[in-house]
Each structure stands twice: as C-alpha cells, then as structure tokens.
Amino acid sequence: MSWLRDVGAALQKAMLMEERMNIMSERLTRLALLYDDVDRRLARLEGKFELLERMGAPRSRRLPPSR
C-alpha cells in the first residue's frame, strides 16, 4: 500500500504546483499590464521634456550674408 500513498502524494504535489502556476500566471499578467502603463507614461514624459528643451533652447542667430 505504500505505492498508493506515494501516488497520492505525487498527485497532491502536482495539484499544488498547478495552483501555484495559475497564481504566478495571474501575477505575471498583472505585472505586464503595469509595465505597459509605466511605459506609456514614460513615453509621454519624454515627449514633454523634448518639447520643453526645444522651447527653452536659445534661438540661433544667423550671420549676415557675406559680400
């Protein structure tokens, strides 16, 4: 009967691993969504900083044409 106990223990471990994998999969999905949100926000900030840099840059003056 020890093999029956071993089979039961193996099945229990397999079910526990499956449950843990499902939990990890859900967490990974949520993490991916958060990553997308952070990536989108960072892109907006980069665009704003580029605009501020362009607006704040001194305007270049052209030299008078040569004679």
N, C-alpha and C positions, 0 to 999 in steps of 0.2 A: 503494500500500500504506500510505500514511500515515494514511488514514482508518480502516484496520483497526487500526492501532496506537492511534489516538485512541479508537476504540470499546472496545478492550481496556482502555485506561487509565480510561475512564469507568466501565466495569463494575467494575474493581478498586476505584475510589473509592466506588462505590455499595455494594459489599460491605463495605468498610471502615466506611462510615457506618452500615450496618445493624448491624454488630458493635458499634460504639460506642453506638448507640442501645439495643441489648439490654443492654449493661453499665450504661448510665445508668438504664434502666428497673429493673434489679435493685437498683441503689443506692437509687433513689427508693423502692422498695418497702420495703427495709430501714430507710430513714430514716423512713418513715411508721409502721412498727412501733415504732421507738424513740420517736417523738413520742407515740404512743398510750400507751406505758409511762410516759413522763415526765408526761404529762397526768394519768394515773390516780394517780400518786404525789403530784403536786401537789394534787390534789383531796383525797386522804387527809390530807396535811399541813394544808391549810386547815381541814378539819373538826376536826382535833386542836387547832389553835390557837384556833378558835372555842370549843371545849369548855373549854380552859384559861382563856380570857378570861372565860367565864361563871362558871366555878367560882371564879376569883380575884377577881371583881368584888365590891365591898362590898355587903352586903345593905342595901337601903334600909329605913329605919325609917319607920313611918307616924306621923303626928302624932295626938295624941289627938283624939277627935271633939269638935266644938265644942258648947257647952252651950246 
